[in-house]
Amino acid sequence: MPLTLRCSASLPLLLSALSMTGIVPRAGASLASTTPVFTYTWGSGGSGPGQFNLPFGAAVDPQGNLYVIERGGNRVQKFDFHGTFLAQWGSTGSGTGQFNAPSFIATDATGNVYVTDSGNNRVEKFTSAGTFVLQWGTAGSGNGQFNNPYAIATDAAGNVYVTEWNGNRVQKFTGAGVYVTKWGSTGSGPGQFQNPSGVTADPFGNVFVDDQNNRIQKFTNTGTYVSQWGSTGSGNGQLSNPNGISSDALGNVYVTEYNNNRVQKFANDGTYLTQWGVPGGGNGQFNRPIDIAVDAAGNGYVPDMNNNRIQRFSGAGVALAPPSPAVPYVKVATMGGFGSGAGQFTFPVGVAANPFGEVYGVDPANERVQWFNSVGNYLGSWGSSGSGPGQFSNPVGAATDAAGNVYVVDKNLNRVQKFSRSGTYLLTWGNTGIANGQFGHPDAIATDAAGNVYVADYDNKRVQKFDPSGAWLAQFGSAGVNPGQLQGPVAVAVDAAGNVFVADYLQRIEKYSSAGTYLTQWGQPGGGAGNFGPIEGMCVDPAGFVYVSDLNQRLQKFTGAGVYVTEWSVTNAFQVASDLFGNILVTDGTAYTIDRMAPPGPTVALVSDAGSDQGGLASLRVLPSPYDAAGSAVTITGYEIYRRNDLLAAESRPSASSSPSAGPERIELAGWTYVGSFPANGEAEYTAVAPTLENASASNAYYSAFLVRAVTSNPLTYFDSPAENGYSIDNIPPGTPNPFTAAFVAPATHLHWGSSAASDFATFKLYRGSSASFTPGSGNLIATTTDTGYVDVAVANWYKLSAVDFNGNESPYAVLGPAQTSAVPGEAVFALALEGARPNPATARDLTVRFVLPIRGPASLELLDISGRRVAVRDVGGLGAGPHEVNLAERSPVRPGLYFVRLTQSAHERMARVTVLR
């Protein structure tokens, strides 16, 4: 979908409009990635959708969908970027589409999926929907055969790389499975392997392999050894049983460590950057992480094998909270209906959602809990009338924890029962009474991020807190009408920070700290905004907003501080719940259903580099507003894109002298800027391109944050997405330097080359080696210069020359050897000459002067103002005989004005005039 750009609205008007949506401008937000932060997790042990049996490998396709291979489950599962289950395929066996202990998984640019079927010694290829395409490989050590194929990766050209755990080699194939080449042997030397584990191909044609020598080796895509790093240990840059390895669009390399239970991030050359993860089962902790997949926005997905889950980490190092919409949510799904059959309700009361988007509905009239998947399809139910384990007598509320366990409050039996995600009974606690751990008709239940359980103990006028095993921890509130006292708690909810919200019979909400300290309250009886009829249910969404249903037949939304936001009508609503993605679930006692209410705004599913350009542009994958469909109550006319104006860290940015396109000036006032729009026409998703704040590079991962607004014909009615991060990359290197010549003028070799035409040119790099096949690197780099010449005292060598831009892209090499070096005996054949500046007028940061020296010897190039005062000077005698060019403004910008350039060598000088513009 093409992007239409227009001039920005005035800043005061824009900020006023944004304030109506709850978007809060932020100053000084960092754009540079430090350590990725935990975003969310999903999964638990099992064989159901979204459950895992030893999740091993992971891969992300260009749309941001995640594929996970299960070594124990012998299947592939596909999820969207939020972890919503989409599809699965595979079973145990050796037939087509079957697996025997598969290990790793990869995707290509067109979405095809490749799996190393280790036990069957083959690779299988599928479409993104799981349709079998082809397979290749048999047991053996020949070309195209495998001895326990393990890791797999693809490159930009569609080639496939496979490591062999027992074969200690890497094999390269086309995407059709045709053998191309191989490299490696058993050992610990360069290019050798000891059980090679992970493999990845970066955007620049390099291939990285880790092995049980506790190191990472870097190769060209043809298998030529380049470098290595790592040693045994747990320190920064050390490794202990590395397994998965992945690279991002900037060329950074990520490695999971089985023994150290962490992920380490390195620059492309092996420089240690950061790490995250410690042993455990909490958020951001690992129990034997095997692999990591990195999407186009730099987000990382880690299969946490022994915790049977996937953890997602934000590459931007921040977790963005969604803005508050100005209008009610949209009903996008309904589950249930009247009856006592599967998936039906006689009277739904309680509702809860697990981290996988699945929904549990409490049906007290039928004494059961029903289970639905993320799109509302019935999965199963459990419970019957009685007092035994797994039986109920008037169940009224449910809650889930991070592992997907379900807690149900059994009102008449004064107890809590805990079940697995699929309904397997686990434990019970509680009985009738007033002591700690006893209940008097408990009415509601909630959990916090640590798995602690909170129960609204109605008759005892308190909230009790328990650990996940039912051990009593604390209580909130006491009998009374004063702040911090209760007359009958009817609902309880906990936000991400651990704050506890209690809805009371007195028709008010009380807020407590995680330690039980009373903080504030709001609400009183009434029908106005912020007041309540008898309260039925309450929940808190991931952004910290509080939703309350009451007998005024409405749902009200508040900030965590109790500030009224909005409300909308609901029919006979009882309990409400929020899922991980901010959808609100409401039980409808009149229609006997559970309704899923989605935020009315669009969703930015992925922000990735636009590709094949000089950068400055990001591609946005946008999922539409629920209103963007035929027959909707509101008509969406189009979408507007806004970019957050973050302060760029001036000390870490490229110097403005580096290029006219080095980026925007430092932004003093943070807010949101309109950057483009596209029309709405009912599509399932949209793609748009928008400008970023700055290009990202390997040394500076500059992220830009975007949100998309769905607009209508009424300028006061619009719906905003949550913000999402991504970056742009300069994908185009400068051209190869040309011409590249050399002349031997005793006793040195004089090298000369032409200037670069690249608009973002930064420097030349000159390398020296002993043969035409030498690999350029830091060890043989002899000059980094913006000049177009170099005098090398060495003779009879090979040289490779490249041009580099300000984003670190390096051109192909110009190559020159002894046979192309001409001999110039005796005196030099050049004459002193000064061409002057080109172009003329010049700019304040690009004052490039071209000249010729006849000999190598003391010489100076000066810039003089009209009064004859020297403004800049360069010693250029060391450049040697021949033509050269030097940027006199490279080290410091030159003020606008009229200047003279003077070239002096021995008793000779040349003068030229130049005008400098702003």
Disulfide bonds with the S-S distance in Angstrom:
none
